[in-house]
Amino acid sequence: MPGLVDLLLIALVAVVVTVRQFRARPIDSERRWRLLPGLLVVLALREPGMIDAHHPTASALLLGAELLVGLATGAGWAWTTRIWAEPDGTVWSRSGTASVAVWAVGIGLRTGLFALGTAVGVHQDSSALLLGFAGTLLVRAGILAGRGQSARRGATLSRAYGDGKTRPRGRERV
C-alpha cells in the first residue's frame, strides 16, 4: 500500500507543479523552494526497499541513473523556462512548449529505466522515483533562483532614465 500512496503523491505533486509552471508566476527567491524537494527526500528515505537485496549492484546503478535523469530533467526544465524582470525588480517565470518536451523526454527515460530494471529482474520501489523527482524539483528551483537573481540585477542596472516616474495622461501642451 505505501507504494500506491507514493505513486499517488508523485502524480499529485507532478500535476500541481506542472500546472503552476505554465502560468506566469513571480520567482520566490526565499528558501521555501527547498521545502517540497526536502519533503520528497524524507518520504523516499523512510522506506528500506530502495536497493534490491538480491541485485544490489544493478539496483544501485538504476538508482544512480534515475537520479541523473532527474537532475538533467530539472536542469533542462529550468533552462527552458522563460524569465523576465519587471521595472520594479519583480522577477517572473513561465514554462513553455520546450519545457513540455523536456518533461516528455524525462518521463520516457524514466519509463525506459523501469523497463530495463524489470527485464533484468530488479525489484524497484517507488522510493527511487520520489528521490529522482525531488532532484528534478531541487535543481530546477535552484537554477531558477540563480537566473532570477541575474535577471533582477540586470533589471536594476539597465533601467532607462525616467523609469518609475508618472507619465501625463493626456497630450502635453507646450
N, C-alpha and C positions, 0 to 999 in steps of 0.2 A: 503493500500500500504506500509506503513512503516514496517509492519510485513514481507512482502515478501522481502523487501530490507534488513532487518535484517537477514533473513534466507540465502539470497544470500551472504551477508557479512560473516556470520558464515561459510558457506560452502567454500567460497574462502579462508578465513584465515585458516581453518582446512586443506585444501588441501595444501596450501603453507607451513604451519608449518610442516605438516606430511612429505611431500616430502623432505623438507630440513633436517629433522632429520635422514633420512636413508642414508645420505651421511656423511662421516667424516668431521666434522667442528670444528674449534677451538672455545673454550668456551670464550665468551666475558665477562670478569669479571667487566666491567664497569657498569654503571647504566642504560644502554639502554634497558636491559631486562625487565624493568618495563614499558616501553613505550606502547607496544601493549596491555598488560592487562589493563593498565590505560585508554587507548582509548576505549576499550570494556566496561569498567565500566561506563564511561561517556555516551556512547551510550545506555547502558542498563538503566541508571537512568534518561535519558531525557524523557522517556515515562511514563505517570502516571498510566498505567494499570498493574503494576507488581502484585498487590494484588487485587483479585476479590472482589468487594464491596458486592456481595451477599453471598459469602462464605469466609469471611476474615480469619477464623481460619484454615480451610482446605487449603486455598491458601498459607498462611504463612508457614504451615507445609510442603507443597510441595516445596515451595521456599527454605526452610531450607534443605530439603532432596536433592534438586538439588545442592545446594552449597556444601553439604557434599560429594556428589558423585563427583562433580568437583574437590574438594580438594583431595579426595582419588585417583582419576584418575591421577591428576598431580603428586602426591607423588609416585604412582606406576610406572608411566611413567619415572620419574626421577631415581628411584632406579633400573629400568631395563635397563637403558641406560649405555652402556659401556663407561668408561672414562679412558684415559691414558695420560701420560705426556711424552713429548719428552725431550731429554737431555738439550735442550736449555730453558726449562721451559714452553714451549707452551703446553697447556692442550687441548686435543681433545675429542670429544664425538661422539657417533654414536648409534642410536637406532637399536634394533634387533627384532627378532620374539617375544620375551617376551613382548616387548612394543606394538606390534600389538595385542597381547592377552589382555593387559591392556586396550587398546583403545576399543576393541570389547566388553569387559565387561562393560566399562563405557557407551558406546553407548546403550548397552542392558538395563542397569539400567535406563538411561535417558528415553528410549522408554517406559519402564515399568512405570516410574513415570508419563509420559504424559498420558499413557493409564489409569492409576489409577485416575488421575485428570479428565479425560474425563468421566470415569464411574461414578464418584461422582457428576459431573456436574459443575466443577470448570472451569471458563474461564481462559485459560493460554495464556499469551503473550510471545513473543519471548524474552522479556527482561530477564526473568529468565534463559533462555538458554544462552544468552550473558553473564550474570553475572557468571553462572557456568563455562563457557568456559574461562572467564577471570581468575577465580580462578584456573582452571587447569593450564593455562599457567604461572600464577604468582608463584604457588607452585613449578611447575617443574623447572622454571628458577631459583628460589631461592635455591632449593636443589642442582641443578647442579652447581650453583655458589659456594656454600659451599663445595661440593665434589671436584670442580675444584681447590679451594684453598688448600684443603688437598692433592690432587694429586700433585700440584705444589710444596708444601713444601716437600712431600715425594721424589719427583724427585731431588730436590736440596740437600736433606740430604743424599740420597743413591747413589750419584754419585761415580763411581769407579775411582780409580787412573788412570789417563791418558785420561779420557773422555775429549773431546774437543780438543785434540792435533791432529795434522795432522799425518796421517799414511803414511809410504812409499808405493809407488805404486807397485814397483816390489819386488823381493826377496831381502832380505838384504844379503850382503856379509860380511863374517867375516874375 
